[in-house]
């Protein structure tokens, strides 16, 4: 994404780019495990340290509850028993392995979900990278992103804006008489006393009268280029392993559920991971 906030037609337009990174939200510590890791080791070789002073500790894995801890242990056990060509992701430690049988072919640092909850307008969204087993369903290059509703709710919350859906074919008359509407696959305005439809700038949020308008799905203004980097592996339900323009977020809890990788690492994944590959996340 290269768009920047600017004023167009006297209307404030906010950049569609997502925040580059977020500090990991402090967990409610109901239970914890301390681990050491070896960057070349397979995930099955991670070992719990009973005596934390006996060896250097890479990080302490915190859990929100005992059930959260149990879910982690269950998902990790499934990953440890897996065989064949596979991807394994340690969500909390921001690490990914590509393993073939007993051989580790690739180790990478990744960004995973920020583990926060967004509430807006009576709706709530939980941003987590899901544990369990998934499958690489498809992969593509130069992917585009269709921002879901939570993205607009997040932007509205951060900027103190109201939120409103703009339906295809709908015309909204603004306070100054300008008409906001759609024509085909574009969102644009018609100035007071005029009949010409002027498309709005792409890759910018549409803000009028302190209201953030959500463009209809299928319009150019609901599609963002560059946000997912150059390559993507689809895991279903909106979850993906993809690149990012925010390279500094790698190694942190920064996403809304997806797994982000550096340009070099996601290119390797695209070239070497076949569709149908199992993905184990814990």
N, C-alpha and C positions, 0 to 999 in steps of 0.2 A: 504494500500500500504506500502510495506516495502523496495522497491527498492531505491537505492541512486545513485547519479551520479558517474560514474566510467569510466575508459578507458578499452575497450574491443577490442582486435585485432588492437590496435593503433588508434581506432576510438572513438571520444567523443560521449557518449550516455547520454542523459538527462533524468532525472526521469520523468515518465508519470504522477506523482501525481499532482493534481491541487493545486494552492496556498491555504494555510489553511484559510486565511481570508483577506479581504480587508477593509480598512477604507471606510465608507460610503462617496460617492462622494457628495460634496456640491451641493445642488440644486439651480437652478436659481429661486429665490423667486418671483413669480408673485402673489401669494396669499398664505395665511396660515391660519390654524386653530389650536387653542390650546386645548388640551384635558387632562382630568384626567382619570385614569382608576383604577379599583379595580381588583386585580388578580383573584378574585372569581366571578366577574360580567360577565354577558353575554354581547356580543358585542353591543346589542341593548341598553344597559344602558349607553354607552359612551355619555357624554354630552359636548357640546361646551361651552366654557367659554367666555362670552362677556367681562366681566371685569376680565382681567387676574390676577389682584391683589387680587381678591376675594377668590381665592382658590389655593392650590399648583398645579403646572403644571407639568405633567409627561414629555411631550415633545411637540414640535411645529411641526406640519405636514406641510411641505413645498410642493408646487406644481410648476411645470415647467411653467404652463400657466393656463389660466382660463378654457380651455377645459380639461386640466388634472384634475383640481379641480372638474369640472362637472362630469367627468367620475368616479371619486372616489365617489362622493355623490350618483350617480346613482347606482353604484355597491353596496354601503353600504345599500341603501334603499331596494334593492332586498334581501340582506342578512337579514336585519331586519324583513322583511315580511315573511321569509321562516319558514316552519314548518316541523315537523317530525324529523327523525334521520338524522343529518347533521354535516358537518365539516364547520367551519367558520374560515377564515384566515384574520387577519388585517396585510397587507403587511408592511406598514410603521412602525407599532409598534412592529413587529416581534412576534405576538402572534397568537395562534391557540386555538380554542375551539371545543370540540365535544359536541353537544347538542341533546337531545332527547325531543321533545316537548318544554316545558318550563324549563327543567332540564339540567343544565350544568354538564356533566359527566367527562370532562377532560379539563384542561387548561394547555397549554405548551408554553414555549418560543421557537422560531424557528429562523432560518436564512432564509432570502429572498434575492432577486436579488440585485446586487450592482448598478444597474441603470447607466451603462456606455455604451458607443458605441466603438466598435473596428472596425477600418478600415485597410484593408490590400489588396494589389493587386487589387484595384478597387472594392472590396466587403466590405460591412459593416454589422455588427451584433449588434443589440441592446439587451442588457442583462436586461430584466425586468421580474418580476413575473406577469403574466397576470391577470388583474381583470376580474370578471365575474363569471359564473357558470360552473363548470366542474363536471365530474363523475369519481368515482374510477372504472376504467375499468378492472383492474387486480391487483394482488399483488403476491409477491414472496419473497423467502429467498435467502440470499447470492447472490444478483444480481451482474452481471458483467456490465461494462460500455464500450460502443463503442464510443470513442471520436469523436465528429463531426469535420468538417473542421475548425470551428472557434477555436477549442482548439489548433490545430497545428499553425494557424495564430497567435494566442496569444503568443505561445511559441517562434515562429520565431521572432515576434516583440520584445519580452522581451530580446532575446539573439542576436539580430542583424543577423539573419540567412535568407538565401533564403529559399523558400518553393517549393517543387516539389512532385507531385503524382507519386508513384511507382505503375504501373499497374500489374495485375496478369500475370505472364509469361514473363514480360519485363526484359531485362538485361541492366543494366547501368554500363559502364566501368568508373571507377574512375581515378583520375589523376595518382595514383601509379600503375595502371593496375589491381587492384582488381575489380572483377565483383560483383555487387549487383543484386540479382535476387530473385525469389520466387520458391519454390518447394512445391506443395500441399498447405497446410495451413500455411506454414512458410516462413519467409523472412530470407535470409542468404547471405553469401559471398563465392566466389571461389577465392582463392589467385592466383596471377600470376604464371603461369607454372604448376598449379595444376588442378585437375578435381573434387576434393572432395567438396561437398556442405556443408558448416558449418552454421547451424542455429544461428541467433543472439539471444542475451539474451532477454527474455520477460520482459515486464513492463519497458522498457527503450525506450526513443526516439532514432531514427536512424539518426545520423548526420555524413555526409561525405562531405568533400570539402566545408565546411561552408554552407551546404545545409541540411535542415530538410526534410526528405522523409516521406510522408504520406503513410503508408502501405495500401494495398487493404482491403476493408471491407470483413470480413469472414476469414481473417488470424488471427493466434494467436496473432500477434503483434499489431492488431487493437482492442484487447480486454483487458480491465484492471480489475483486481479483487480488491475488497476492497474499491474502491473509493466511493461506494454508501452505505457503512455500511452493516448491516446484513439483513435489511428488506426494502422493497420498495412497494409503492402504485402508480400505473401508472394512470396519468390523461390525457394522450393523447398528441400528437404533441411534444413528447419529454419531457414534463413537468411531474414531479414526486414529491411525498413526500417520502423522504428516509433518511436513517442514514448517518453518515459521520465519517471518522477517525479524522476529524478536529473539535473536540468537543468545542474548544475555539471560533469557529466562530458562535456558537449559540447565538442568540440575536443581530446579526449584519447584515448589508447588504453585503453579501459575495458571493452569488451564481451567476450562470449565468441564473437563471430563476426558478430553482427548490426550493422547501421548504425543508430545512434540519432540522432534529430533533436529540436530544440526543439518545444514545443507548436505554435507559430505555423508553423514550417516543415513539420512533418508534416501539419498540417491543409491547407496549400496543396497538398502532394503528393497527399493523398487526393482533393481536389477537382479536380485538374488532370491527374493521371496516369492514362491509361486502362489497363485490363487488357490485356496483350499488349505493353506498352512494353518495349523492350530496355534492359538495364542493363549498362554496361561498367565493370568494376572493375579497377584496377591498383595 
